[in-house]
Amino acid sequence: MKKIGLLLLAAFLLGTTVSQAQKKQYAVYAVAFYNLENLFDTINNPATNDEEFTPSGSYRWGRLKYYNKLNNLAYAISNLATDNSSPFKLKNGPAVIGVSEVENQQVLEDLIRTGELAKRNYGIVHYDSPDARGIDVGLIYDKDQFSLESSSSARLRTPKFPDLLTRDQLVVSGTLAGERVHFIVNHWPSRLGGEKQSSPKREAAAALTKHLADSLMAADPDSKVIIMGDLNDDPDNNSCKTILGAKKKQQEVQPGGYFNTMWEMFDRGIGTLAYNGAWNLFDQIIISSNLVGKDRSTLKYVRSEVFNRDFLKQKEGKYKGYPLRTHAAGAYLNGYSDHFPTLIYLAKEVK
């Protein structure tokens, strides 16, 4: 693309004029989330229900399938924010990638040592959760872009569901673009038993997320909060819209509030997973109010994206266009995940 084309693109995406784009320079960063769909090792853990993901289990989950899964996911992640279709083609990819459905720390360590990811300076954050299947959330971060300061894991405890065993919520704090940023990585309770019947569990999870985010902002109002995860709800469901209070439009966000970067895409029929011909957008990225606005002297939100590239899709049959998953109806498809990744882009003026 010629220089004027690049300037026009930068002006459009960053909300500036061409003349401003010529005078100013911006650093752009990407933040992503990806449900890795059952990233299990091949070893049976007696403390969890992981037997189906063992060599003798129903999926015949041996070393070959495990390494195929790692290679597929590494290829997908290596293309996030770097491929030719990305609005900003970033050499080193996202600064931070939240993940879900990982069995343990070892599978994340194996992942960042696979394929193109091995060439990047990645670190990981992981804590074990009480989930019955043994799946957790985690965080992958580029040490050259994000400086890790602290992390913790928050457990969902609610009197209404005293026996609920679900994923902990991961809180990671550090420095991005010279500013303090907190990430809250989620995988809220599933819709098992029906959307309506299970909704109170996700509402309880949303209340915990809001408490965590509000507490971080109260302790340090100048810091910024990014909430991400497989929420098992859409942006217009009660958990996201009412309990968390994430708004659809940037102009609706009040100081101390939250903006759902995925809602307007969902309204246009874009989703991250499909079921019975209908799309859901469960994989959301929600940001604090101080990441919204045009003052790019500090880190600000630019745009969002569902990373639904063709190589991640089923090519034919009844489920053409759906995410190409690892297994479907008991058959091994050697795919990626049943979810598409999501991304947001942030920009800051370089002085």
C-alpha positions in Angstrom: 0.0 0.0 0.0 1.3 3.5 -0.9 2.1 6.0 1.9 -1.0 8.0 1.3 -3.1 4.8 1.6 -1.5 4.0 4.9 -2.1 7.6 6.1 -5.7 7.4 5.1 -6.1 4.0 6.9 -4.4 5.4 10.0 -6.6 8.5 9.9 -9.8 6.5 9.6 -8.9 4.0 12.3 -7.5 6.5 14.8 -10.1 9.2 14.3 -7.6 11.8 12.9 -7.2 13.7 9.7 -4.6 12.9 7.1 -2.6 16.0 8.1 -2.7 14.9 11.8 -1.6 11.4 10.9 1.4 13.0 9.0 2.4 15.0 12.1 1.7 12.4 14.8 2.9 8.9 15.4 1.1 6.3 17.3 2.0 3.0 19.0 -0.6 0.4 18.5 -1.1 -2.6 20.8 -3.4 -5.6 20.5 -5.2 -7.6 23.3 -6.8 -10.9 22.5 -8.9 -13.6 24.0 -9.2 -17.2 22.8 -11.1 -20.2 24.1 -8.7 -23.1 23.3 -11.4 -25.8 23.5 -10.2 -28.6 25.7 -6.4 -28.1 25.6 -5.7 -31.2 27.7 -2.5 -33.2 28.1 -2.7 -37.0 27.7 -2.1 -37.8 31.4 -5.0 -38.9 33.6 -5.4 -36.6 36.7 -7.2 -38.6 39.4 -8.6 -35.4 40.9 -10.5 -34.3 37.8 -12.9 -35.8 35.2 -10.4 -35.8 32.4 -10.5 -39.5 31.5 -11.9 -38.9 28.0 -8.8 -36.9 27.1 -6.4 -39.9 27.7 -5.1 -42.5 25.3 -7.7 -45.0 26.5 -10.5 -42.4 26.8 -13.4 -41.8 24.4 -11.4 -39.4 22.3 -8.3 -41.6 22.1 -6.3 -38.6 23.1 -2.7 -39.6 22.5 0.5 -37.7 21.8 -0.1 -37.2 18.1 -3.5 -35.6 18.7 -2.1 -33.5 21.5 0.8 -32.2 19.4 -1.5 -31.6 16.4 -3.7 -29.5 18.8 -0.7 -27.5 20.0 0.5 -26.9 16.4 -2.9 -25.8 15.2 -3.4 -23.4 18.2 0.1 -22.0 17.8 -0.6 -21.3 14.2 -3.8 -19.5 14.9 -2.3 -17.4 17.7 0.7 -16.5 15.7 -1.6 -15.0 13.1 -3.5 -12.8 15.6 -3.0 -9.1 14.7 -0.2 -10.1 12.3 -1.9 -11.4 9.2 -2.5 -9.3 6.1 -6.2 -8.9 6.9 -5.5 -7.4 10.3 -6.4 -3.6 10.5 -3.0 -3.0 12.1 -0.4 -5.6 11.1 1.7 -5.8 14.3 5.0 -7.6 14.0 5.0 -9.2 17.4 1.2 -9.9 17.7 -0.9 -9.2 20.8 0.7 -7.9 23.9 -1.6 -10.0 26.0 -3.8 -13.1 25.2 -6.3 -14.4 27.7 -7.2 -18.0 27.3 -9.7 -20.5 28.6 -10.2 -24.3 28.7 -6.6 -25.2 29.5 -6.0 -28.1 31.8 -2.9 -27.0 33.6 0.2 -24.8 33.5 2.2 -27.4 31.5 -0.1 -27.3 28.5 0.4 -23.5 28.3 4.2 -24.0 28.6 4.0 -26.5 25.8 1.9 -24.1 23.7 4.3 -21.1 23.9 7.2 -23.4 22.9 5.4 -24.6 19.7 5.8 -23.3 16.2 6.1 -19.5 15.6 5.2 -18.8 19.2 8.6 -20.2 20.3 10.3 -17.3 18.5 8.4 -14.8 20.7 9.3 -13.7 24.2 6.1 -15.1 25.8 5.4 -15.7 29.5 2.3 -17.2 31.1 0.2 -16.8 34.2 -1.9 -19.7 35.5 -3.7 -20.9 38.6 -5.5 -24.2 39.2 -9.3 -23.9 39.5 -11.8 -26.2 41.3 -13.7 -26.9 38.0 -14.7 -30.6 38.0 -13.2 -31.2 34.5 -10.0 -29.5 35.5 -10.1 -26.7 33.0 -8.8 -23.2 33.9 -8.2 -19.8 32.5 -4.8 -18.4 31.9 -2.9 -15.5 30.4 -0.1 -15.4 27.8 1.9 -12.1 27.6 4.7 -10.7 25.5 7.5 -9.7 27.9 8.7 -7.2 25.4 5.3 -5.3 25.4 3.8 -6.1 28.8 5.7 -6.0 32.2 4.1 -8.3 34.7 3.7 -6.9 38.2 1.3 -9.2 40.1 -1.4 -11.8 39.7 -4.1 -13.4 41.8 -7.0 -15.8 41.4 -10.5 -15.0 42.7 -12.9 -17.9 43.5 -16.6 -17.6 42.9 -18.5 -18.3 46.1 -22.2 -17.7 46.4 -24.7 -18.9 49.1 -27.3 -19.5 46.3 -25.0 -22.2 44.8 -22.8 -23.5 47.6 -21.7 -26.6 45.6 -20.8 -24.7 42.4 -17.4 -25.7 41.0 -16.4 -23.4 38.2 -13.4 -21.6 36.9 -11.6 -19.0 39.1 -11.3 -15.5 37.7 -7.7 -14.5 37.0 -6.5 -11.0 37.8 -3.2 -9.9 36.2 -1.6 -6.4 36.7 1.3 -4.8 34.9 2.5 -2.1 32.6 1.5 -1.7 29.0 2.7 1.4 27.0 4.0 2.9 30.2 0.6 2.7 31.9 -0.8 0.4 34.6 -3.3 -2.0 33.2 -5.2 -4.8 34.9 -6.6 -7.8 33.1 -9.5 -10.0 34.4 -9.7 -13.3 32.6 -13.0 -15.2 32.8 -14.8 -18.4 31.9 -18.2 -18.0 33.4 -20.5 -21.0 34.2 -22.0 -22.8 31.2 -25.6 -22.9 30.0 -25.9 -26.6 31.1 -29.5 -27.2 32.1 -30.8 -24.3 29.9 -30.0 -20.6 29.5 -32.7 -19.4 31.8 -32.1 -21.9 34.6 -28.4 -21.4 34.6 -28.4 -17.6 34.2 -28.2 -16.9 38.0 -24.8 -18.6 38.1 -23.4 -16.3 35.4 -25.0 -13.3 37.1 -23.1 -14.2 40.2 -19.9 -14.5 38.2 -20.6 -11.1 36.7 -21.1 -9.6 40.1 -17.7 -11.0 41.2 -16.1 -9.6 38.0 -17.6 -6.1 38.7 -16.4 -6.2 42.3 -12.9 -7.0 41.2 -12.8 -4.3 38.5 -14.4 -1.7 40.7 -11.9 -2.5 43.5 -8.9 -2.1 41.1 -10.2 1.2 39.9 -10.9 2.5 43.4 -7.4 1.6 44.5 -5.8 3.2 41.5 -8.1 5.5 39.5 -5.4 6.2 36.9 -5.0 2.5 36.1 -7.1 0.8 33.4 -9.1 -2.4 33.4 -9.7 -4.9 30.6 -12.2 -7.7 31.3 -12.1 -10.6 28.9 -13.4 -14.2 28.6 -15.8 -16.8 27.5 -18.8 -15.4 29.4 -21.3 -18.0 28.1 -23.6 -15.1 27.6 -24.1 -12.5 24.8 -23.5 -8.7 25.3 -27.3 -8.1 25.7 -27.8 -10.8 28.4 -28.5 -9.6 31.9 -25.1 -10.7 33.3 -23.2 -8.4 30.9 -25.8 -5.6 30.3 -27.2 -5.1 33.8 -24.9 -6.8 36.5 -21.6 -5.8 34.9 -23.2 -2.7 33.3 -21.2 -2.8 30.1 -22.6 -0.3 27.6 -23.1 -0.8 23.8 -21.9 2.7 22.7 -18.9 4.6 23.8 -20.9 7.8 24.4 -23.1 5.9 26.9 -20.2 5.1 29.2 -20.0 7.1 32.4 -16.8 7.7 34.4 -16.1 4.5 36.3 -18.3 2.5 33.9 -17.5 -0.1 31.3 -17.8 -0.3 27.5 -18.5 -3.6 25.7 -16.3 -3.6 22.6 -18.2 -6.5 21.1 -21.8 -5.5 21.4 -22.2 -3.6 18.1 -20.6 -6.4 16.2 -23.0 -8.8 17.8 -25.9 -6.6 16.7 -24.6 -7.0 13.1 -24.9 -10.8 13.4 -21.2 -11.4 14.0 -20.4 -14.2 16.5 -17.6 -16.3 17.9 -19.5 -19.7 18.1 -22.6 -21.1 16.4 -25.3 -23.5 17.5 -28.3 -24.7 15.4 -27.7 -22.0 12.8 -27.6 -19.1 15.3 -24.5 -17.2 16.2 -23.5 -16.2 19.8 -20.8 -13.8 20.8 -19.7 -15.2 24.2 -16.0 -14.3 23.8 -16.1 -10.7 24.9 -13.6 -7.9 25.8 -14.9 -5.2 28.0 -12.9 -2.1 29.0 -13.0 0.6 31.7 -14.2 4.1 30.9 -10.7 5.6 30.9 -9.8 3.5 27.8 -12.6 5.3 25.9 -12.1 8.6 24.1 -10.0 10.5 21.6 -7.3 11.8 23.8 -4.5 9.5 22.6 -1.9 11.1 24.9 -2.9 8.1 27.0 -3.7 4.5 26.0 -7.1 4.4 24.2 -9.4 1.9 22.5 -9.4 2.0 18.7 -11.4 -0.9 17.4 -12.4 -4.5 18.0 -12.4 -7.7 15.8 -13.6 -11.2 15.7 -10.7 -13.2 14.2 -12.8 -15.4 11.9 -10.4 -16.2 9.2 -11.2 -18.9 6.6 -8.5 -21.3 7.9 -10.4 -21.5 11.2 -13.7 -22.4 9.6 -15.3 -25.7 8.4 -15.2 -25.7 4.6 -18.2 -27.8 3.8 -21.3 -29.7 5.0 -24.0 -28.8 7.4 -21.7 -26.7 9.5 -19.9 -24.8 6.8 -18.6 -21.5 8.1 -18.7 -22.7 11.8 -15.4 -22.8 13.8 -13.4 -25.9 12.8 -13.2 -27.7 16.1 -11.0 -30.6 17.3 -13.9 -33.1 17.6 -17.5 -33.1 16.4 -20.1 -35.8 17.0 -17.3 -38.1 18.1 -15.3 -37.7 14.9 -11.7 -36.3 15.0 -11.5 -33.2 12.8 -8.0 -32.0 13.7 -9.3 -28.5 14.0 -8.6 -25.5 16.2 -11.4 -24.6 18.5 -15.2 -24.3 18.6 -14.7 -20.6 19.2 -13.2 -17.8 17.2 -10.7 -15.5 18.9 -11.5 -11.9 19.6 -9.2 -8.8 19.7 -9.1 -5.2 20.5 -6.6 -2.6 19.4 -5.3 0.2 21.6 -3.3 3.2 20.5 -1.2 5.8 22.2 0.6 8.8 20.7 4.3 8.6 20.7 5.8 11.8 21.9 
